[in-house]
Amino acid sequence: MPHCALSRTATVALTLGFATSSHAGAGFALHGPAVTTGGLSNGQSLLSLSANPAAASFDRTRAKDASVIGGVFMGAGVEYGDVEELFDQYDELAEAIADTNGVIEGISFNAFDPNAPDFASIIAEAEVEAMRVVRLLDAVSDEGYANADAGLYTTFIINHNILGGTLGFEFDYSGSASALSVIDPFNFDANVAQTELDSAYMLMPGDPITTFDLTGGITLTINPSTGDVTGSFSNDSLLAVRAAEKRSLGMSYSYAISTGSSQLHLGVKPKWVQMGLSRVVPRIGDITDSEALFDDIRDAEKETSSNFSLDVGALWVSQHLSLGVSAEDVLEPEFDFNEVDTSSYSAEVAAVIDGLSSYTQEAKISVEASLYTADRSWALSGYYEPQVTTDALGEEHQWMQLSAGWHGDNFWVPNVRLGYRTNRAGSEVSIYSLGVTLFRHLNLDVSSSTDKVTIEGTSLPRGASASLGVTFAF
């Protein structure tokens, strides 16, 4: 996951490469067999649950005599950056740079003789505190994030020709919350600091209190009359905590064209999308409980806006092979975040925050391929997104997924599937998954990363998710 930096220069560059949820194609939890097989058109299950709108026509080829096929699925997951005791690290960092308007008090020094100042000792003490803060900033800069996702998805397909093709309907409700460090680099140079003091110090008892800049945001204030020395440093590192809640209604129309022993399915899906977005961006130094902040954002009041979008796709299917391509959100709808008061921030930081006030849902291309045995009892599939997209929470995604499945004429366990997926952008996390279909219609899929993190003293997978759903046909 690329870390984010704030620069004090006139040009501020911020890249919110927020680690993607390990179970999300666009920042939200996947559902049902899609947890294991990804966004491909799965020819071994009653429903594909594919991002490709052409899949509804393909699903009808397995619907037999049912008039309607459909399903209801619930899913949830979490992912943490690869930092042990993440929230404890944030809280320790907040304590180290506890601030008021970005100025941190807390460096104490030994007795100071204005007539014979020991600058080497002063710099050494400042450097000890600076290095402690640097270690904490480094720890959370690249891996200081956390995600939580949950959702409900329902879909059904009418198994009759309508206008010569197939109609499908879906409703998707998903929620996601994330926390990400936005790091202001802390560049303290002890040699430059001592040179500054050696060349600038000209104080005598009775002179006014004077402040010296020691680089890296550290300042030193000397009272030559009393010998009192205090240190402070400023750092504008932030914790960007955001939440997104999505409601989507879609209606797909797909059409099959026979080409000898194969079929070409074409599909289009217009959809209405309502997005509720919320954000808080406190300075890390202002935080008293980072984990509580992350938990509370999920229930915070959100800025809600609606828009229309469109998915299109094509899927070619033969006895042993299927190939597909789809484009999601080709209209690239835009949604707004809540306003944030930036009056207490520096101009550079305020500009960065203001630049994150809206979200454009980028168009996403995906390609898929599946290889089947003649009776489709065995399958090997792949799914890939050739470009990087960024979701509502600033998380970068470029998923690649491989899966294998077995399907048999068995009431108890008719389908078993295995999957591996990796995000080639953002978090670069890798996830293994297992799914089973029980009693023909009950689907359970779980996924987990092999990487571990420590949360509240317990070693847990860096990312994990689960989905439970039921399909129906009548």
C-alpha positions as CSV (number, residue, x, y, z in Angstrom):
1,M,0.0,0.0,0.0
2,P,1.6,3.3,-1.0
3,H,1.8,5.7,1.9
4,C,0.4,9.2,1.8
5,A,2.5,12.3,2.5
6,L,1.8,15.9,3.1
7,S,4.4,18.4,2.0
8,R,4.9,21.9,3.3
9,T,6.0,23.0,-0.1
10,A,3.7,25.2,-2.2
11,T,2.7,22.1,-4.3
12,V,1.1,19.4,-2.2
13,A,0.9,16.0,-3.7
14,L,-1.3,13.4,-1.9
15,T,-2.0,9.9,-3.2
16,L,-4.5,8.1,-1.1
17,G,-3.5,4.6,-2.1
18,F,-5.7,3.1,0.6
19,A,-5.3,-0.7,0.9
20,T,-8.2,-2.4,-0.6
21,S,-10.5,-4.6,1.3
22,S,-9.3,-8.1,0.8
23,H,-12.8,-9.2,-0.2
24,A,-13.9,-6.3,-2.3
25,G,-13.9,-5.7,-6.0
26,A,-14.8,-2.0,-5.4
27,G,-14.4,-1.5,-1.7
28,F,-17.4,-3.6,-0.5
29,A,-17.7,-7.2,0.5
30,L,-18.3,-9.9,-2.2
31,H,-21.2,-12.3,-1.7
32,G,-21.8,-16.0,-2.2
33,P,-19.6,-18.1,-4.5
34,A,-18.1,-14.8,-5.8
35,V,-16.0,-14.7,-2.7
36,T,-14.2,-17.8,-4.1
37,T,-14.6,-17.4,-7.8
38,G,-14.4,-13.6,-8.1
39,G,-16.4,-11.6,-10.6
40,L,-16.5,-14.3,-13.3
41,S,-19.5,-16.0,-14.9
42,N,-19.6,-19.3,-13.0
43,G,-21.0,-22.2,-15.1
44,Q,-21.1,-24.6,-12.1
45,S,-23.7,-22.9,-9.9
46,L,-27.3,-21.9,-10.3
47,L,-26.3,-18.2,-10.4
48,S,-23.1,-16.7,-11.6
49,L,-23.2,-13.6,-9.3
50,S,-21.0,-12.1,-12.0
51,A,-20.2,-8.4,-12.7
52,N,-20.8,-9.2,-16.3
53,P,-24.5,-8.4,-17.2
54,A,-24.3,-11.0,-20.0
55,A,-24.2,-13.7,-17.4
56,A,-28.0,-13.7,-16.8
57,S,-28.5,-15.1,-20.2
58,F,-25.9,-17.7,-19.6
59,D,-27.5,-18.7,-16.2
60,R,-30.7,-19.5,-18.0
61,T,-29.0,-22.3,-19.8
62,R,-28.8,-24.1,-16.4
63,A,-32.2,-23.1,-15.1
64,K,-34.1,-26.1,-16.5
65,D,-37.9,-25.7,-16.0
66,A,-37.9,-23.1,-13.3
67,S,-39.7,-19.8,-14.1
68,V,-37.6,-17.8,-11.8
69,I,-34.1,-18.3,-10.3
70,G,-32.5,-16.1,-7.7
71,G,-30.7,-15.9,-4.4
72,V,-30.1,-13.9,-1.3
73,F,-26.6,-13.5,0.2
74,M,-25.0,-11.8,3.2
75,G,-21.3,-11.2,3.5
76,A,-18.8,-9.4,5.8
77,G,-15.0,-9.0,6.2
78,V,-12.2,-7.1,7.8
79,E,-8.6,-6.3,6.9
80,Y,-5.8,-4.6,8.8
81,G,-2.5,-3.3,7.7
82,D,0.5,-5.5,8.6
83,V,1.2,-3.6,11.8
84,E,1.0,-5.3,15.1
85,E,-1.5,-3.7,17.5
86,L,-2.4,-1.1,14.9
87,F,-4.7,1.0,17.1
88,D,-2.2,0.9,20.0
89,Q,0.4,2.3,17.6
90,Y,-1.9,5.2,16.7
91,D,-2.7,6.0,20.3
92,E,0.9,5.9,21.3
93,L,1.7,8.2,18.3
94,A,-1.1,10.5,19.3
95,E,0.2,10.8,22.8
96,A,3.7,11.5,21.5
97,I,2.5,14.4,19.4
98,A,-0.5,15.5,21.5
99,D,-1.1,18.9,20.1
100,T,-3.1,22.1,19.9
101,N,-3.4,23.4,16.4
102,G,-0.5,21.3,15.3
103,V,2.1,22.4,17.9
104,I,3.4,19.6,20.2
105,E,4.8,20.3,23.6
106,G,6.7,17.8,25.5
107,I,10.5,17.8,25.0
108,S,12.2,18.5,28.3
109,F,15.8,19.4,28.8
110,N,18.4,19.4,31.5
111,A,19.6,22.6,33.2
112,F,20.8,25.2,30.7
113,D,23.6,27.7,31.2
114,P,23.0,30.7,29.0
115,N,26.7,31.7,29.2
116,A,28.0,28.3,28.3
117,P,25.2,26.5,26.4
118,D,25.8,22.7,25.7
119,F,24.1,22.5,22.3
120,A,25.3,19.0,21.7
121,S,23.4,17.7,24.8
122,I,20.3,19.7,23.8
123,I,20.3,18.3,20.3
124,A,20.8,14.7,21.6
125,E,17.7,15.0,23.8
126,A,15.7,16.4,20.9
127,E,16.9,13.7,18.6
128,V,15.8,10.9,21.0
129,E,12.2,12.2,21.0
130,A,12.3,12.9,17.3
131,M,13.5,9.3,16.5
132,R,10.7,7.9,18.7
133,V,8.1,9.8,16.7
134,V,9.8,8.8,13.4
135,R,9.6,5.1,14.3
136,L,5.9,5.4,15.1
137,L,5.3,7.4,11.9
138,D,7.2,4.8,9.8
139,A,5.3,2.0,11.4
140,V,1.9,3.4,10.4
141,S,2.8,5.2,7.2
142,D,2.8,2.2,4.8
143,E,0.6,-0.3,6.7
144,G,-1.4,1.9,9.1
145,Y,-4.9,1.1,7.8
146,A,-8.0,-0.9,8.7
147,N,-11.1,-1.9,6.8
148,A,-14.4,-3.4,7.6
149,D,-17.1,-4.4,5.1
150,A,-20.6,-5.9,5.3
151,G,-23.5,-6.2,2.9
152,L,-26.7,-7.9,1.6
153,Y,-27.2,-8.8,-2.0
154,T,-30.3,-10.3,-3.7
155,T,-30.9,-11.1,-7.4
156,F,-33.4,-12.9,-9.5
157,I,-33.7,-13.8,-13.2
158,I,-36.9,-14.4,-15.2
159,N,-36.5,-17.7,-17.1
160,H,-38.6,-16.7,-20.1
161,N,-37.9,-14.8,-23.3
162,I,-38.8,-11.2,-22.9
163,L,-38.2,-9.0,-25.9
164,G,-36.2,-11.9,-27.2
165,G,-33.8,-11.9,-24.3
166,T,-33.4,-12.3,-20.6
167,L,-34.4,-9.9,-17.8
168,G,-32.5,-9.9,-14.5
169,F,-33.0,-7.8,-11.4
170,E,-30.7,-7.1,-8.4
171,F,-30.5,-5.1,-5.2
172,D,-27.2,-4.5,-3.4
173,Y,-26.7,-2.9,0.0
174,S,-23.1,-2.6,1.2
175,G,-21.3,-0.7,3.8
176,S,-17.6,-0.2,4.3
177,A,-15.4,1.8,6.8
178,S,-11.7,2.5,6.7
179,A,-9.0,4.2,8.6
180,L,-5.7,5.4,6.9
181,S,-2.7,7.3,8.1
182,V,-1.9,10.4,6.0
183,I,1.7,11.1,7.0
184,D,3.5,14.5,7.1
185,P,7.2,13.5,6.8
186,F,9.2,14.3,9.9
187,N,12.7,15.3,8.6
188,F,14.9,16.2,11.6
189,D,18.6,16.7,10.9
190,A,20.6,16.9,14.1
191,N,23.7,18.3,12.3
192,V,21.8,21.1,10.7
193,A,20.0,21.8,14.0
194,Q,23.3,22.1,15.9
195,T,24.8,24.3,13.2
196,E,21.8,26.6,13.4
197,L,22.2,27.0,17.2
198,D,26.0,27.5,17.0
199,S,25.6,30.3,14.4
200,A,22.5,32.0,15.6
201,Y,22.8,31.9,19.4
202,M,23.8,35.3,20.8
203,L,21.7,35.5,24.0
204,M,22.8,37.0,27.3
205,P,21.0,37.0,30.6
206,G,18.3,39.6,30.4
207,D,17.7,39.2,26.7
208,P,14.1,38.3,25.6
209,I,12.9,34.8,25.2
210,T,13.9,33.5,21.8
211,T,12.8,30.6,19.6
212,F,15.1,28.7,17.2
213,D,14.1,26.4,14.3
214,L,15.9,23.1,14.5
215,T,14.5,21.6,11.3
216,G,11.9,18.9,11.0
217,G,9.3,21.0,12.7
218,I,11.2,21.1,15.9
219,T,11.7,24.4,17.6
220,L,13.7,25.3,20.7
221,T,12.7,28.2,23.0
222,I,15.3,29.6,25.4
223,N,14.7,32.0,28.3
224,P,18.2,33.4,28.9
225,S,17.2,35.1,32.2
226,T,16.0,31.9,33.9
227,G,17.9,29.2,31.9
228,D,14.6,27.5,31.0
229,V,14.5,25.6,27.8
230,T,11.5,24.1,26.2
231,G,11.1,22.2,22.9
232,S,8.2,21.7,20.7
233,F,7.6,20.3,17.2
234,S,4.8,20.5,14.7
235,N,3.5,17.7,12.6
236,D,0.3,17.6,10.5
237,S,0.0,13.8,10.1
238,L,-3.7,12.9,9.9
239,L,-5.9,9.8,10.4
240,A,-8.4,9.8,7.5
241,V,-11.4,7.8,8.7
242,R,-14.1,7.3,6.1
243,A,-17.3,5.3,5.6
244,A,-19.4,4.5,2.6
245,E,-22.8,3.0,2.4
246,K,-24.2,2.0,-1.0
247,R,-27.6,1.0,-2.2
248,S,-27.9,-0.1,-5.8
249,L,-30.9,-1.2,-7.9
250,G,-30.1,-2.7,-11.3
251,M,-32.0,-4.3,-14.2
252,S,-30.1,-6.3,-16.8
253,Y,-31.1,-7.3,-20.3
254,S,-29.1,-9.9,-22.0
255,Y,-29.4,-11.7,-25.4
256,A,-27.9,-15.0,-26.7
257,I,-26.7,-15.5,-30.2
258,S,-26.1,-19.1,-31.3
259,T,-22.9,-19.7,-33.3
260,G,-23.0,-23.4,-34.1
261,S,-22.0,-25.3,-31.0
262,S,-21.4,-22.2,-29.0
263,Q,-23.3,-19.1,-27.8
264,L,-22.4,-15.5,-27.6
265,H,-24.2,-13.7,-24.7
266,L,-24.5,-9.9,-24.8
267,G,-25.8,-7.8,-21.9
268,V,-26.4,-4.4,-20.6
269,K,-27.4,-3.3,-17.0
270,P,-28.6,0.2,-16.2
271,K,-28.6,0.8,-12.5
272,W,-29.5,3.4,-9.9
273,V,-26.9,4.0,-7.2
274,Q,-27.3,5.8,-3.9
275,M,-24.1,6.5,-2.0
276,G,-23.8,7.8,1.5
277,L,-20.3,9.0,2.3
278,S,-18.8,10.3,5.6
279,R,-15.3,11.3,6.7
280,V,-13.4,12.7,9.6
281,V,-9.8,13.7,9.3
282,P,-8.4,14.5,12.8
283,R,-4.7,15.2,13.4
284,I,-3.2,12.1,14.9
285,G,-2.1,14.3,17.9
286,D,-5.8,15.1,18.6
287,I,-6.9,11.5,18.8
288,T,-7.7,10.0,22.2
289,D,-9.0,6.5,21.0
290,S,-8.3,5.6,17.4
291,E,-10.2,2.3,17.5
292,A,-13.3,4.0,18.9
293,L,-13.1,6.6,16.1
294,F,-12.9,3.8,13.5
295,D,-15.9,2.0,15.0
296,D,-18.0,5.2,15.4
297,I,-17.6,6.3,11.8
298,R,-19.7,3.5,10.5
299,D,-22.7,4.9,12.3
300,A,-21.9,8.6,11.6
301,E,-24.3,10.7,9.6
302,K,-23.5,10.5,5.9
303,E,-23.8,12.8,2.9
304,T,-26.2,11.0,0.6
305,S,-26.4,11.5,-3.2
306,S,-27.8,9.4,-6.0
307,N,-26.8,8.9,-9.6
308,F,-27.3,6.5,-12.6
309,S,-24.7,4.1,-14.0
310,L,-24.4,1.5,-16.6
311,D,-22.6,-1.9,-17.0
312,V,-22.1,-3.7,-20.3
313,G,-20.6,-7.1,-21.2
314,A,-20.1,-10.0,-23.5
315,L,-19.6,-13.7,-22.8
316,W,-18.8,-16.4,-25.3
317,V,-19.5,-20.0,-24.2
318,S,-18.7,-23.3,-25.8
319,Q,-18.7,-26.9,-24.4
320,H,-15.3,-26.6,-22.8
321,L,-14.4,-22.9,-22.8
322,S,-15.9,-19.5,-21.9
323,L,-14.4,-16.1,-22.4
324,G,-15.9,-12.8,-21.3
325,V,-15.3,-9.1,-21.0
326,S,-17.3,-6.5,-19.1
327,A,-17.2,-2.8,-18.3
328,E,-18.7,-1.6,-15.1
329,D,-19.9,2.0,-14.4
330,V,-19.1,3.3,-17.8
331,L,-21.0,6.5,-17.0
332,E,-18.7,7.1,-14.0
333,P,-21.2,8.6,-11.6
334,E,-20.0,11.2,-9.0
335,F,-20.9,11.3,-5.3
336,D,-20.2,13.8,-2.5
337,F,-18.6,13.5,1.0
338,N,-19.8,15.6,3.9
339,E,-18.2,19.0,4.5
340,V,-15.2,19.2,6.8
341,D,-14.2,22.3,8.7
342,T,-10.6,23.1,7.7
343,S,-10.3,26.5,9.3
344,S,-7.8,25.2,11.9
345,Y,-5.5,23.5,9.3
346,S,-2.7,24.9,7.4
347,A,-3.5,26.1,3.8
348,E,-1.6,23.1,2.3
349,V,-3.5,20.5,4.5
350,A,-6.8,22.3,4.0
351,A,-6.3,22.1,0.2
352,V,-5.6,18.4,0.4
353,I,-8.8,17.7,2.5
354,D,-10.9,19.9,0.2
355,G,-9.6,17.9,-2.7
356,L,-11.2,14.7,-1.2
357,S,-14.7,16.2,-1.0
358,S,-16.2,14.0,-3.8
359,Y,-15.8,10.6,-5.3
360,T,-16.1,9.5,-9.0
361,Q,-16.8,5.9,-9.5
362,E,-14.3,5.0,-12.2
363,A,-15.2,2.7,-15.1
364,K,-13.6,-0.7,-14.6
365,I,-12.8,-3.3,-17.3
366,S,-12.6,-7.0,-16.4
367,V,-11.8,-10.1,-18.4
368,E,-12.6,-13.7,-17.5
369,A,-11.9,-17.2,-18.8
370,S,-13.1,-20.7,-17.7
371,L,-12.1,-24.2,-18.9
372,Y,-14.6,-27.0,-18.3
373,T,-14.7,-30.8,-18.7
374,A,-17.5,-31.9,-21.1
375,D,-20.0,-32.4,-18.3
376,R,-18.8,-29.3,-16.4
377,S,-18.1,-31.4,-13.3
378,W,-14.6,-29.8,-13.2
379,A,-13.7,-26.2,-14.0
380,L,-10.6,-24.0,-13.8
381,S,-11.2,-20.3,-14.1
382,G,-9.4,-16.9,-14.1
383,Y,-10.5,-13.3,-13.6
384,Y,-8.5,-10.2,-14.1
385,E,-8.8,-6.4,-14.0
386,P,-6.3,-4.9,-16.3
387,Q,-6.4,-1.4,-14.8
388,V,-6.2,0.1,-11.3
389,T,-9.3,1.7,-10.0
390,T,-9.9,3.7,-6.8
391,D,-13.0,3.2,-4.7
392,A,-15.0,5.6,-2.5
393,L,-12.6,5.2,0.5
394,G,-9.5,5.9,-1.6
395,E,-8.6,2.2,-1.8
396,E,-6.8,1.0,-4.9
397,H,-7.9,-2.2,-6.7
398,Q,-6.6,-4.4,-9.4
399,W,-7.8,-7.9,-8.7
400,M,-6.5,-11.1,-10.2
401,Q,-8.3,-14.3,-9.2
402,L,-7.8,-18.0,-10.0
403,S,-10.3,-20.7,-8.9
404,A,-11.1,-24.4,-9.4
405,G,-14.4,-26.1,-8.8
406,W,-16.0,-29.5,-8.7
407,H,-19.7,-30.0,-9.4
408,G,-21.6,-33.3,-9.0
409,D,-25.1,-34.7,-8.9
410,N,-25.1,-34.9,-5.1
411,F,-27.9,-33.4,-2.8
412,W,-25.7,-33.0,0.2
413,V,-22.6,-31.3,-1.3
414,P,-23.1,-30.7,-5.0
415,N,-20.3,-28.1,-5.4
416,V,-16.9,-27.5,-3.9
417,R,-14.7,-24.6,-5.0
418,L,-11.2,-23.2,-4.1
419,G,-9.9,-19.8,-4.9
420,Y,-6.8,-17.6,-4.7
421,R,-7.0,-13.8,-5.3
422,T,-4.5,-11.1,-5.1
423,N,-4.7,-7.3,-5.3
424,R,-1.9,-6.1,-7.6
425,A,-2.3,-2.6,-6.4
426,G,-3.0,-0.9,-3.1
427,S,-2.6,-3.4,-0.3
428,E,-1.1,-6.1,-2.5
429,V,-2.8,-8.6,-0.2
430,S,-3.3,-12.2,-1.2
431,I,-6.4,-14.2,-0.1
432,Y,-7.2,-17.9,-0.2
433,S,-10.8,-19.0,-0.2
434,L,-13.0,-22.1,0.1
435,G,-16.7,-22.5,-0.8
436,V,-19.2,-25.3,-0.6
437,T,-22.8,-25.6,-1.7
438,L,-24.9,-27.7,0.7
439,F,-28.3,-29.3,0.1
440,R,-28.3,-27.9,-3.5
441,H,-29.1,-24.3,-2.5
442,L,-27.1,-23.2,0.6
443,N,-23.8,-21.5,-0.1
444,L,-21.0,-20.9,2.4
445,D,-17.8,-19.2,1.3
446,V,-14.9,-18.1,3.5
447,S,-11.6,-16.4,2.8
448,S,-8.5,-15.6,4.7
449,S,-5.0,-14.2,4.2
450,T,-2.0,-16.3,5.4
451,D,-0.4,-13.1,6.7
452,K,-1.0,-12.4,10.4
453,V,-1.4,-9.3,12.5
454,T,-1.8,-8.9,16.3
455,I,-5.0,-7.3,17.5
456,E,-5.6,-6.9,21.2
457,G,-2.9,-9.5,21.9
458,T,-4.4,-12.1,19.6
459,S,-2.7,-13.2,16.3
460,L,-5.3,-13.0,13.5
461,P,-5.3,-13.2,9.7
462,R,-4.5,-9.8,8.1
463,G,-7.7,-10.2,6.1
464,A,-10.8,-12.5,6.4
465,S,-14.3,-12.7,5.1
466,A,-17.3,-14.9,5.0
467,S,-20.6,-15.1,3.1
468,L,-23.7,-17.2,3.6
469,G,-26.5,-17.3,1.0
470,V,-29.3,-19.3,-0.4
471,T,-30.4,-19.8,-4.0
472,F,-33.9,-20.7,-5.2
473,A,-35.7,-21.8,-8.3
474,F,-39.4,-22.1,-8.8
